[in-house]
């Protein structure tokens, strides 16, 4: 569904520098959740948003969670932020690379990456880049 041409779109960009690939993936995971949260709150539903929601077991149609989608995503964001602090501490030492990879893998099993893209996004999705 195309956006109403009367809607103002403000793009927010911030470069976030990290010095570890695992940490970069975690930051990307968090930012993707925030994009979905904003889309649910402000934008009309579209195909990309529906596809992203299907990737989350608690947001799929028929899921038995009493919380709203916004509450589920905010809880995920808080957990991702907590994990970001822990992973940053672990990845500060190169000898902890395997531990950082394991921590990130376990986190991704419990909080799925939603791979959400805005409608008509010209950039490839993260899954297309891998």
C-alpha positions in Angstrom: 0.0 0.0 0.0 1.6 3.3 -1.1 1.9 6.0 1.5 -0.3 9.0 1.4 1.5 11.8 -0.5 0.5 14.3 2.2 2.5 12.5 4.8 5.8 14.0 5.7 8.7 11.5 6.0 11.6 12.3 8.2 14.6 10.1 7.9 16.8 9.8 10.9 20.4 8.7 10.3 23.0 8.2 12.9 26.4 6.5 12.3 27.1 4.0 15.1 30.7 2.9 15.2 31.4 -0.5 16.7 34.7 -2.4 16.6 33.4 -5.9 16.5 31.3 -7.7 13.9 29.1 -9.5 16.5 28.3 -6.2 18.2 27.5 -4.7 14.8 25.0 -7.5 14.1 23.4 -6.9 17.5 23.0 -3.2 16.9 21.5 -3.9 13.5 19.1 -6.3 15.1 18.0 -3.7 17.7 17.6 -1.0 15.0 15.5 -3.3 12.9 13.2 -3.9 15.9 12.9 -0.2 16.4 11.9 0.3 12.7 9.1 -2.3 13.1 7.9 -0.6 16.3 7.7 2.7 14.6 6.0 1.2 11.6 3.3 -0.5 13.8 2.7 2.8 15.7 2.6 5.2 12.7 2.4 3.6 9.3 -0.5 1.7 7.7 0.2 -2.0 7.3 2.0 -3.1 4.3 3.4 -6.3 2.8 6.9 -5.8 4.3 5.5 -5.1 7.7 3.2 -8.2 7.6 6.2 -10.3 6.5 8.3 -9.0 9.3 5.6 -9.7 11.9 5.3 -13.3 10.6 9.0 -13.8 11.5 8.3 -13.3 15.2 6.5 -16.2 17.0 4.7 -13.9 19.4 3.5 -11.6 16.6 2.2 -14.2 14.2 -1.5 -14.5 13.7 -2.9 -16.8 16.4 -0.1 -16.4 18.9 -1.3 -16.7 22.5 0.3 -13.6 24.0 -2.0 -11.1 25.8 0.5 -8.2 25.2 0.1 -5.8 22.3 2.6 -6.0 19.5 4.1 -2.8 20.7 4.7 -4.2 24.2 6.3 -7.3 22.8 8.6 -5.3 20.6 9.5 -3.0 23.4 10.4 -5.9 25.7 12.6 -7.3 22.8 14.3 -3.9 22.5 15.0 -3.8 26.3 16.5 -7.3 26.1 18.5 -6.4 23.0 19.9 -3.3 24.8 20.8 -5.4 27.9 22.5 -7.9 25.6 24.3 -5.1 23.8 26.0 -4.0 27.0 27.0 -7.6 27.9 28.2 -8.3 24.4 30.2 -5.1 24.3 32.0 -6.2 27.5 32.7 -9.7 26.1 33.8 -8.5 22.7 36.2 -5.9 24.1 38.8 -8.7 24.2 39.6 -10.5 21.0 40.2 -13.8 22.8 36.4 -13.8 23.6 35.3 -14.0 19.9 33.9 -17.5 20.2 32.0 -16.6 23.3 30.6 -13.5 21.7 29.4 -15.5 18.7 27.7 -18.1 21.0 26.0 -15.3 23.0 24.7 -13.7 19.8 23.5 -17.0 18.4 21.6 -17.8 21.5 20.0 -14.3 21.5 19.0 -14.6 17.9 17.2 -17.9 18.7 15.0 -16.2 21.3 14.5 -12.8 19.6 14.2 -13.3 15.8 15.7 -10.8 13.4 12.7 -9.3 11.7 14.5 -8.1 8.5 12.0 -5.3 8.1 12.3 -2.8 5.2 10.2 0.2 4.5 8.0 -0.1 1.4 9.9 0.8 -1.8 13.2 0.6 0.1 15.9 0.7 -2.6 18.6 -1.0 -0.4 18.9 -4.8 -0.2 17.6 -6.4 2.9 20.0 -7.9 5.4 19.1 -11.4 4.4 19.8 -10.6 0.7 23.3 -9.3 1.7 24.3 -12.5 3.6 
